[in-house]
Amino acid sequence: MNPLATELNAALAGTAAEALLSGLGRRMYFPKGIVAQSAEAKKGATRANATIGIATQGGKPVFLPTIRSLVPQLDPEEIFPYAPTQGVEKLRELWKKDMVRKNPDIGDSKFSLPLVVPGLTAGISTLADLFADQGDTLVLPDLHWDNYPLIFETRREATVDTFPFFTSAGGKSTSGGDKSTSGGDKSTSGGGFNTPAMEETLSRAAKKGKVILLLNFPNNPTGYSPTVEEARAIVDAIRRVAATGTKLLVITDDAYFGLYYEKGIYEQSLFGRLCALHENVLAAKVDGSTKEDLTWGFRTGFITFGGKGLTDAHYEALTRKLMGALRSTISNSSILAQSLILRSLEDPERLAQKAEAGKILRERYLCARSILARKKSTAIEPLPFNSGYFMSFHVKRGTAEALRKALLTGGVGTISINDRTLRVAFSSVDVEKLEDLYEQIYAAAEKL
Ligand SMILES: Cc1ncc(COP(=O)(O)O)c(C=O)c1O
């Protein structure tokens, strides 16, 4: 093992973070190589800086005017050079400040400075590199983003253990955990988030002493976010599992943060409650500008750690592990995208503009709700939804794939998540087209 990795492991000794590291995570370090030496030279090399592999003239990057003229308000330094591995410092600070504004439940809990990654996918994959080993268990609701199994099972050889997302309408758990990775047939409409099934599945996995839980609200594909009471119950359940001695990495995928359409929803990230919950819990928040600031193709996301009892030195060690993981994969994220997000975070107009964009989605949500309230079908039933970009149907007759194909023949695109679940992204359909969209879906479902 490289002595720098040994040093970082020693800095983390005795923490849940250390116990949760994968083999790769234990071996990972940030080399004192080109990038670190260049960063040092940036401060100290006043005479000539012959460190970094970019072309400069008079200390400024050499660039093509054709490119530069497309972004006239930014300085060349904000457009062309490499960004630091961990991201532009000021952007990290502003994102952290904004995180506290958006999540008052963080209170005075200590958490790390967000580290920049090229999108949330890279954030989740980097966490999987550092914390998931062959045979480790990742607990997920049965309705989840299909990239999670690809990352954790296919790449990292972890085992995915799922539980039914929703309770039945009566509020009871429908079953105690579905082992299928592609999502099961067990989520039924009418209920809320199935915390008892989550706890049961976590407790079963916890017998190994280590478990990874990934929660994504507002959820893809259901469009569901927990109520205030449900959020409390989820956090209590995690605390109970942690109290048994098991170490938990809890990842919150907050891709759709901020898009809440009903009263009573917990309008914060669970990260805020998790980062001071229990010494055995390491919380990792993955978020970004992708959906929150409508910059899907920018590839700007963040990873932030929080854990009860963790000190600045622990966060520094974790950050250096992350930096090593990034240096050895994507190297660094686009400076242009980071500069644009940074400038926008400084702009007082940003929040009002975000609210305007949010109104477009809220209008579609309300329209979809009122259409669905008028529809009846024995073939399909909407699953609960209250937030985000999506809603899903529980397909009771035929299969979701057959329904998807039938719809496509008629010019309507939807996604079959599994045999029984059809996802509709109302976020990407103009409000005037929603009536026809749902008309087509119900008509096609009747023919199944
Ligand atoms: C739940 C969830 N997480 C993460 C992502 C990906 O985010 P990014 O485009 O920033 O990688 C998506 C995108 O569809 C998503 O639905």
The ligand as an ORCA input file, in Angstrom:
! r2SCAN-3c Opt
* xyz 0 1
  C     -32.113      9.773     -9.597
  C     -31.092     10.318    -10.509
  N     -29.843     10.504    -10.060
  C     -28.876     10.982    -10.857
  C     -29.143     11.300    -12.169
  C     -28.020     11.745    -13.078
  O     -27.558     12.980    -12.842
  P     -26.351     13.544    -13.748
  O     -26.934     13.804    -15.104
  O     -25.916     14.768    -13.046
  O     -25.295     12.505    -13.803
  C     -30.415     11.121    -12.685
  C     -30.670     11.456    -14.104
  O     -31.540     11.020    -14.751
  C     -31.414     10.617    -11.838
  O     -32.650     10.404    -12.281
*
